Amino acid sequence: METTRDLGRLNEIAGVLLRHGFGDAVRRLGLADRLERAGHLLHRDHAAELARHEPPVQVRLALEELGPTFVKLGQVLAGRADLFGPEWIAEFEKLHSHVPAVPLEQLRPQLREDLGGEPEAVFARFDTAPLAAASIAQVHRAQLADGTEVVVKIRRPGIEAVVESDLRLLMRLATLAESRLPALQPYRPQLLVRELARSLRRELDLESECHHAERMAKNLASLPDIVIPRVHWPWTKKRVNVQDFVAGVPGGELARLDAEGFDRPLLATRGAHAVLKMIVEDGFFHADPHPGNVFYLPGNRVAFIDFGMVGRLSERRRAELLQLLLGLVERHPASVADVLMEWTGDGHGVNLSRMESEIEAFVDQYHDTPLSQLSLGAMLGDVTRLLREHRLALPSDLALLIKAFISLEGMGRALDPGFHMAGEALPLLRRVIRAQYQPAVVAKRGWQALRRALALVEQLPQDLIHLLRSARRGRLNIALDLTHLRRVGDQIDRAASRLAIALVIAALIIGSSIVMTVAGGPTLFGLPAFGFLGFSAAIVGGVWLVRSIWRSADRSDGEHEHD
């Protein structure tokens, strides 16, 4: 490592990995040698009970032991069904930050600085015991001077420095993993760490979370049964925020809904409409709609809280998503295949035609299934499994979106076993599609396309000038993919080797024939020994040559099939 500031934490990480049975990975990454050269002694004791766990369980236990940053990494991985199988996703979804609350006295200096005074003086009432505590922040209940019940979310002191240190180490480990552990390359460790860093830094900014909440409230203003807590800006800063307290039934306490007279099918429908609107119409959605972030209020209203993790979709992405969802719901396999091929890029090293055929076969199996029996979440899960088998990864925003869809359908079915996401989504999808082809919208898109084309034409002379200057200075670089040319060179080399062996075999046959006609000398089986040995060597060489040509033909046929 370039500096020694993170060596202590690196020693701790390596020690946890060793205890959980990942000693081989530690050694292959070179961590053991680096730390021991730096004077850090690794404890190599392996707990027998840990070694007996399956790999997904071992990884989950190791992440929990390593603390907040690594727990968050596991939660990010829980949304990457395109990279990990169901047994891994199930373990990652169990990750929770088992962190004790910070005593109020340790929070006071930070609160005084952010609130402008003691919390008891700023609020009419401030509860010293927290409502909840997590790895990033903890929540206290309070009351404003006008009697409004609020929650005060406070970031844990010193957490930013800890997270930044862990992110530095994770990026170094990801770089080592990609170079030294080829089996991990399809999982794109560096890309996953960058995704984690963006997510964590957004969650560390509690003021940004409130901007997300207000934007969400504005987008959902047309749905009066959806509640987003109001933000109280005079006391909201980067390390603290204040929002309305939501008094309702938590999303995980379903038994209370029946006892208190809630209409569970209506709650499922309203929640689904809200999230579908976020995703399909607005392109700005709650990326973690699990039961802990949802409350059910009197009047069958639905409240969403905690907007630290949100997803964004560009207009182009939304159009592609509409095509994908409509293709799944209306069973149009070609539409689904087109979108997935676009999302996964050029698919270098993948048999794209075979993958497209598999996608079409997968969608076509639902052709005669009634809409009421379709599970959109299961279909999206099958899509990610298909991509995982082909070692293709979705862009992070789309992986987050699919996770939100699957979580939403799971919550809907928990509320109402007869809930069908496909049936709820189809009318909205068709309405949005129709809206996209209204004359005013089409004219706007046409004008934008024309402006981009004119800008390109305007820039073309300048681009040509740069191109000619680079050519004159000898700085014009042309990249060529010579993979097939190298393959041709290998084939020529093999052909030349076989030709040389064939000449040697021919020489042995001719020489042995001459020896056979010469009288005298040692014999073998009644024949001249040297002639017999020469013919035997020629037969062995001929058999090898025929077998080599045969195997080469089979391999060539297999390559043509993959091409």
C-alpha positions in Angstrom: 0.0 0.0 0.0 1.2 3.6 -0.7 0.5 4.8 2.8 0.4 3.3 6.3 -2.8 5.1 7.4 -5.1 2.1 6.4 -2.8 -0.7 7.4 -4.5 -1.4 10.7 -7.9 -1.6 9.0 -6.4 -3.8 6.3 -5.0 -6.1 8.9 -8.5 -6.4 10.5 -10.1 -7.1 7.1 -7.5 -9.8 6.3 -8.0 -11.3 9.7 -11.8 -11.5 9.3 -11.4 -13.1 5.9 -9.0 -15.7 7.3 -11.3 -16.6 10.1 -14.2 -17.1 7.7 -12.3 -19.5 5.5 -11.0 -17.2 2.8 -7.3 -17.7 3.5 -6.5 -18.7 -0.1 -8.0 -15.4 -1.5 -6.0 -13.4 1.1 -2.8 -15.1 0.0 -3.5 -14.9 -3.8 -4.2 -11.1 -3.4 -0.8 -10.8 -1.7 -2.3 -9.2 1.4 -0.6 -11.6 3.9 2.9 -10.9 2.5 2.3 -7.1 2.3 1.0 -6.9 5.9 3.7 -9.1 7.4 6.4 -7.1 5.6 4.8 -4.0 7.2 5.1 -5.6 10.6 1.5 -6.6 11.0 1.0 -10.2 12.2 -2.1 -11.9 10.9 -4.0 -14.3 13.1 -4.4 -17.5 11.1 -6.8 -19.3 13.4 -9.8 -20.6 11.6 -12.9 -21.2 13.5 -14.1 -24.7 12.7 -17.8 -23.8 13.0 -17.4 -21.0 10.4 -15.6 -23.3 8.0 -18.6 -25.6 7.9 -20.9 -22.9 6.5 -21.7 -22.7 2.8 -19.8 -19.9 0.9 -22.7 -17.4 0.7 -23.2 -17.7 4.5 -19.5 -17.3 5.1 -19.4 -14.1 3.0 -22.5 -12.7 4.7 -21.0 -13.3 8.2 -17.7 -11.8 7.2 -19.4 -8.7 5.8 -21.5 -8.3 9.0 -18.3 -8.5 11.1 -16.5 -6.0 9.0 -19.0 -3.2 9.8 -21.1 -0.5 8.1 -19.3 -0.1 4.8 -19.2 -3.8 4.1 -22.8 -4.3 5.2 -23.8 -1.7 2.7 -21.7 -3.5 0.1 -23.7 -6.6 0.7 -26.9 -4.7 0.5 -25.8 -3.3 -2.9 -24.9 -6.8 -4.0 -28.4 -8.0 -3.0 -29.7 -6.0 -5.9 -27.4 -7.6 -8.4 -29.4 -10.7 -9.4 -27.7 -10.4 -12.8 -24.4 -11.3 -11.1 -25.2 -13.6 -8.2 -27.5 -16.7 -7.9 -30.5 -16.9 -5.7 -28.7 -18.5 -2.8 -26.3 -15.5 -2.7 -29.0 -12.9 -3.0 -31.0 -14.6 -0.2 -28.0 -14.2 2.1 -27.2 -10.7 1.1 -30.8 -9.7 1.8 -30.3 -10.8 5.4 -27.6 -8.2 6.0 -28.4 -5.7 8.7 -26.3 -3.3 10.7 -26.3 -4.6 14.2 -25.0 -1.3 15.6 -25.7 0.0 19.2 -27.0 3.5 19.4 -24.6 6.4 20.2 -25.3 7.9 23.6 -26.8 11.4 23.3 -23.9 13.0 25.1 -21.6 12.0 22.3 -24.0 13.5 19.8 -24.4 16.9 21.6 -21.3 18.7 20.2 -22.4 17.9 16.6 -26.1 18.7 17.3 -25.2 22.0 18.9 -23.2 23.0 15.8 -25.9 21.9 13.3 -29.1 23.0 15.2 -27.7 26.2 16.7 -28.3 25.1 20.3 -29.1 22.2 22.6 -31.8 19.9 21.2 -33.9 20.4 24.3 -33.9 24.2 23.6 -34.6 23.9 19.9 -37.5 21.5 20.2 -40.4 21.6 22.6 -39.7 17.9 23.4 -36.7 15.8 22.5 -36.6 12.1 23.3 -33.1 11.0 24.5 -33.8 7.4 23.7 -33.6 6.7 19.9 -36.4 5.2 17.9 -33.9 3.3 15.8 -30.2 3.0 15.2 -28.4 2.0 12.0 -24.8 2.1 10.7 -25.1 5.6 9.1 -27.5 7.4 11.4 -29.9 7.1 14.3 -33.4 8.5 14.7 -34.9 10.4 17.7 -38.5 11.5 18.1 -39.2 15.2 19.0 -41.9 17.8 18.9 -41.8 21.3 17.4 -43.0 24.4 19.2 -46.3 24.3 17.3 -46.9 20.8 18.4 -45.9 19.0 15.2 -44.5 15.5 15.9 -41.2 15.0 14.1 -38.2 12.7 13.8 -34.7 13.9 14.0 -32.2 11.8 12.0 -28.6 12.3 13.2 -25.5 11.0 11.4 -23.1 9.0 13.6 -20.1 11.1 14.6 -16.9 10.2 12.7 -18.7 7.8 10.3 -17.6 9.8 7.2 -13.8 9.2 7.9 -14.4 5.5 8.5 -16.4 5.1 5.3 -13.8 6.9 3.2 -11.0 4.7 4.6 -13.0 1.6 3.9 -13.8 2.7 0.4 -10.1 3.4 -0.3 -9.2 -0.1 0.8 -12.1 -1.7 -1.1 -11.0 0.0 -4.3 -7.5 -1.3 -3.8 -8.7 -4.8 -3.1 -11.0 -4.6 -6.1 -8.1 -3.7 -8.3 -6.0 -6.5 -7.0 -8.9 -8.9 -7.4 -9.4 -8.1 -11.0 -5.7 -8.6 -11.8 -5.0 -11.7 -9.6 -8.3 -13.5 -9.4 -9.6 -14.0 -13.0 -12.7 -15.8 -11.8 -13.9 -12.6 -10.2 -13.6 -10.5 -13.4 -17.2 -11.2 -14.6 -18.4 -9.6 -11.3 -16.6 -6.3 -12.2 -15.3 -5.6 -8.6 -14.1 -2.1 -9.4 -17.4 -1.1 -10.9 -19.3 -2.5 -7.9 -17.0 -0.5 -5.5 -17.7 2.7 -7.4 -21.4 1.9 -7.3 -21.1 1.4 -3.5 -19.2 4.6 -3.1 -21.9 6.6 -4.9 -24.6 5.0 -2.8 -22.8 5.5 0.5 -21.9 9.1 -0.1 -25.5 9.9 -1.0 -26.7 8.3 2.2 -24.1 10.3 4.3 -25.7 13.5 3.1 -28.9 13.7 5.1 -29.8 17.1 3.4 -29.7 15.4 0.0 -32.1 12.8 1.3 -34.6 15.5 2.1 -34.3 17.0 -1.4 -35.1 13.5 -2.7 -38.2 13.4 -0.5 -39.5 16.8 -1.7 -39.0 15.9 -5.3 -40.9 12.6 -4.7 -43.7 14.4 -2.9 -44.0 16.8 -5.9 -44.1 14.0 -8.4 -46.8 12.1 -6.4 -49.0 15.1 -5.7 -51.6 13.7 -8.0 -52.0 10.6 -5.8 -53.7 11.9 -2.6 -53.5 8.6 -0.9 -49.7 8.5 -1.0 -47.9 10.3 1.9 -44.3 11.6 1.9 -43.1 13.1 5.2 -42.7 16.9 5.1 -39.2 18.3 5.6 -38.5 21.0 8.2 -35.7 22.9 6.6 -34.7 25.3 9.4 -33.1 22.4 11.2 -31.9 20.2 8.3 -28.2 20.1 7.4 -25.8 17.6 5.9 -25.4 15.7 9.3 -29.0 16.1 10.6 -32.5 16.3 9.1 -36.0 16.8 10.6 -39.1 15.4 9.0 -42.7 14.7 10.1 -43.2 11.7 12.3 -45.3 9.0 10.4 -47.8 7.3 12.8 -49.0 4.2 11.1 -48.7 0.4 10.8 -45.2 -0.6 9.7 -45.1 -2.6 6.5 -43.9 -5.7 8.2 -46.8 -5.9 10.7 -49.4 -7.3 8.4 -51.5 -8.9 11.2 -52.4 -5.5 12.6 -53.9 -4.4 9.3 -56.8 -6.9 9.6 -57.3 -6.0 13.3 -57.5 -2.3 12.5 -59.8 -2.7 9.5 -57.5 -1.9 6.6 -58.4 -2.9 3.1 -55.3 -4.9 2.2 -56.0 -5.3 -1.6 -56.6 -1.6 -1.9 -53.2 -0.9 -0.1 -51.5 -3.2 -2.5 -53.0 -1.5 -5.5 -52.3 2.1 -4.3 -48.7 1.2 -3.4 -48.1 -0.4 -6.8 -49.6 2.6 -8.7 -47.3 4.9 -6.8 -44.1 3.0 -7.5 -45.1 2.4 -11.1 -45.6 6.1 -11.6 -42.2 6.8 -10.0 -40.5 4.4 -12.4 -42.4 4.6 -15.7 -43.6 8.3 -15.7 -41.2 10.2 -13.5 -37.9 8.3 -13.9 -37.1 9.0 -10.2 -38.0 6.1 -7.8 -37.5 4.8 -4.3 -34.8 2.2 -4.8 -35.4 0.3 -1.6 -39.2 -0.1 -1.0 -38.9 -2.9 1.6 -41.4 -3.2 4.5 -39.3 -1.1 6.8 -39.6 1.9 4.6 -43.4 1.7 4.1 -46.2 2.6 6.6 -50.0 2.1 6.3 -52.1 5.0 7.5 -55.8 5.4 8.4 -58.0 5.8 5.3 -55.9 3.1 3.5 -53.2 5.6 2.7 -49.6 4.5 2.1 -46.5 6.4 3.4 -43.0 6.0 2.1 -40.0 7.1 4.2 -36.2 7.1 3.9 -35.1 8.4 0.5 -31.4 7.9 1.0 -31.3 5.4 -1.8 -33.1 6.5 -5.0 -32.8 5.5 -8.6 -32.9 7.7 -11.7 -33.8 6.7 -15.3 -33.1 8.9 -18.3 -35.9 9.4 -20.9 -34.2 6.9 -23.2 -34.0 4.3 -20.4 -37.7 4.8 -19.6 -38.6 4.2 -23.3 -36.5 1.0 -23.3 -38.1 -0.1 -20.0 -41.6 0.5 -21.5 -40.6 -1.7 -24.4 -39.3 -4.4 -22.1 -42.3 -4.5 -19.7 -44.8 -4.4 -22.6 -42.9 -7.2 -24.3 -43.1 -9.3 -21.1 -46.7 -8.5 -20.3 -48.0 -8.9 -23.9 -45.6 -11.7 -24.7 -43.6 -10.2 -27.5 -40.2 -12.0 -27.3 -38.5 -10.0 -30.1 -39.1 -6.7 -28.1 -37.6 -8.2 -24.9 -34.6 -9.5 -26.8 -33.9 -6.2 -28.5 -33.9 -4.3 -25.2 -31.7 -6.7 -23.4 -29.2 -6.9 -26.2 -29.1 -3.1 -26.1 -28.6 -3.0 -22.3 -25.9 -5.5 -22.1 -23.7 -3.9 -24.8 -21.8 -5.7 -27.6 -21.6 -8.9 -25.5 -17.9 -9.5 -26.3 -17.2 -13.2 -26.1 -20.9 -14.2 -25.9 -22.8 -16.1 -28.5 -25.4 -13.4 -29.2 -27.5 -15.3 -31.6 -27.9 -18.2 -29.1 -28.7 -15.8 -26.3 -31.3 -14.1 -28.4 -32.9 -17.4 -29.2 -33.0 -18.3 -25.5 -34.7 -15.0 -24.7 -37.3 -15.5 -27.3 -37.9 -19.1 -26.1 -38.2 -17.8 -22.5 -40.8 -15.1 -23.3 -42.7 -17.3 -25.7 -43.4 -19.9 -22.9 -45.8 -17.4 -21.4 -47.7 -16.9 -24.6 -50.9 -18.7 -23.5 -50.7 -17.7 -19.8 -53.6 -15.5 -18.6 -52.5 -12.1 -17.5 -53.9 -12.7 -14.0 -51.4 -15.6 -13.6 -48.3 -13.7 -14.7 -45.7 -12.9 -12.1 -43.7 -9.9 -13.4 -41.2 -10.2 -10.6 -40.6 -13.8 -11.4 -40.2 -13.0 -15.1 -37.7 -10.3 -14.4 -35.9 -12.7 -12.1 -35.7 -15.2 -15.0 -34.3 -12.5 -17.3 -31.5 -11.7 -14.8 -30.7 -15.4 -14.4 -30.4 -15.7 -18.2 -28.0 -12.8 -18.3 -26.0 -14.3 -15.4 -25.6 -17.6 -17.3 -24.2 -15.7 -20.3 -21.9 -13.7 -17.9 -23.5 -10.4 -18.9 -24.1 -7.6 -16.4 -26.8 -5.0 -16.4 -26.0 -1.3 -15.9 -26.3 -0.5 -12.2 -29.4 1.8 -12.6 -31.3 -1.1 -14.2 -30.2 -3.7 -11.7 -31.5 -1.3 -9.0 -34.8 -0.9 -10.9 -35.3 -4.7 -11.3 -34.7 -5.2 -7.6 -37.3 -2.5 -6.8 -39.8 -4.2 -9.1 -39.3 -7.6 -7.5 -39.5 -6.2 -3.9 -42.6 -4.3 -4.8 -44.4 -7.4 -6.2 -43.4 -9.3 -3.1 -44.9 -6.7 -0.8 -48.1 -6.6 -2.9 -48.5 -10.4 -2.7 -47.9 -10.3 1.0 -50.7 -7.8 1.4 -53.0 -9.5 -1.1 -52.3 -13.1 -2.4 -54.4 -12.2 -5.5 -52.2 -9.2 -6.3 -50.9 -9.2 -9.9 -48.3 -6.7 -10.8 -48.7 -7.4 -14.6 -52.4 -6.5 -14.4 -51.7 -3.3 -12.5 -48.8 -2.3 -14.8 -50.5 -2.9 -18.2 -53.0 0.1 -18.2 -50.3 2.5 -17.1 -47.8 1.2 -19.6 -50.3 1.6 -22.5 -51.3 5.1 -21.3 -47.6 6.2 -21.2 -47.0 4.7 -24.6 -50.0 6.6 -26.1 -48.8 9.8 -24.4 -45.4 9.4 -26.1 -47.0 9.5 -29.5 -49.2 12.6 -29.1 -48.5 15.2 -31.8 -46.9 17.7 -29.4 -44.6 15.2 -27.9 -43.6 13.8 -31.3 -42.9 17.3 -32.6 -40.8 18.1 -29.5 -38.7 14.9 -30.0 -38.3 15.7 -33.7 -37.2 19.3 -32.9 -34.6 18.0 -30.4 -33.3 15.4 -33.0 -33.0 18.2 -35.6 -31.1 20.4 -33.2 -28.7 17.6 -32.4 -28.2 16.9 -36.1 -27.6 20.6 -36.9 -25.1 20.8 -34.0 -23.3 17.8 -35.4 -23.1 19.3 -38.9 -21.9 22.6 -37.5 -19.1 20.8 -35.6 -18.1 18.6 -38.6 -15.6 21.0 -40.2 -13.8 21.5 -36.9 -13.6 17.7 -36.4 -12.2 17.2 -39.9 -9.5 19.9 -39.2 -8.5 18.1 -35.9 -8.4 14.8 -37.8 -6.1 16.1 -40.6 -3.8 17.8 -38.0 -3.4 14.6 -36.1 -2.7 12.7 -39.4 0.0 15.3 -40.4 1.7 15.0 -37.0 1.6 11.3 -37.0 -0.7 11.1 -34.1 -3.6 9.4 -35.8 -4.3 6.2 -34.1 -6.5 3.5 -35.7 -7.6 0.6 -33.6 -8.1 -2.8 -35.3 -9.4 -6.0 -33.8 -7.0 -8.6 -35.1 -8.6 -11.6 -33.2 -9.6 -13.3 -36.4 -6.2 -12.5 -38.0 -4.4 -14.1 -35.1 -6.7 -17.2 -35.5 -5.7 -17.4 -39.2 -2.0 -17.2 -38.2 -2.4 -20.0 -35.7 -4.1 -22.2 -38.4 -1.3 -21.5 -40.8 1.3 -22.5 -38.1 -0.5 -25.7 -37.4 -0.8 -26.5 -41.1 2.9 -26.0 -41.6 3.7 -28.3 -38.6 1.5 -31.0 -40.0 3.1 -30.6 -43.5 6.6 -31.1 -41.9 5.5 -34.2 -40.1 3.9 -35.6 -43.3 7.2 -35.1 -45.1 9.1 -36.9 -42.3 6.6 -39.8 -42.5 7.0 -39.9 -46.3 10.8 -40.0 -45.9 10.5 -42.9 -43.4 8.3 -44.9 -45.8 10.7 -44.4 -48.7 13.8 -45.0 -46.6 12.3 -48.1 -45.0 11.3 -49.5 -48.4 14.9 -49.1 -49.6 16.3 -50.8 -46.5 13.8 -53.7 -47.0 15.5 -54.5 -50.4 19.0 -54.7 -48.9 20.1 -58.2 -47.9 22.0 -58.8 -44.6 21.9 -57.0 -41.3 19.8 -57.7 -38.2 16.3 -58.9 -38.6 13.1 -58.6 -36.5 10.1 -61.0 -37.1 12.0 -62.2 -40.2 12.2 -58.7 -41.7 15.1 -56.2 -41.8 15.1 -54.6 -38.3 15.7 -51.0 -39.5 13.1 -51.2 -42.2 10.5 -52.6 -39.8 11.2 -49.9 -37.2 11.0 -47.3 -39.9 7.6 -48.5 -41.1 6.3 -48.7 -37.5 7.4 -45.1 -36.9 5.6 -44.0 -40.1 2.4 -45.8 -39.0 2.4 -44.2 -35.6 3.1 -40.7 -37.1 0.4 -41.2 -39.7 -2.2 -42.2 -37.0 -1.2 -39.1 -34.9 -1.5 -36.9 -38.0 -5.0 -38.2 -38.9 -6.2 -37.8 -35.3 -4.9 -34.3 -35.2 -6.6 -33.3 -38.4 -9.9 -34.9 -37.2 -9.8 -33.1 -33.8 -9.0 -29.8 -35.5 -12.0 -30.3 -37.8 -14.3 -30.9 -34.8 -13.0 -27.8 -33.0 -13.5 -25.7 -36.1 -17.1 -26.9 -36.4 -17.7 -26.0 -32.8 -16.3 -22.5 -33.3 -18.5 -22.0 -36.3 -21.5 -22.9 -34.2 -20.5 -20.4 -31.6 -19.9 -17.7 -34.2 
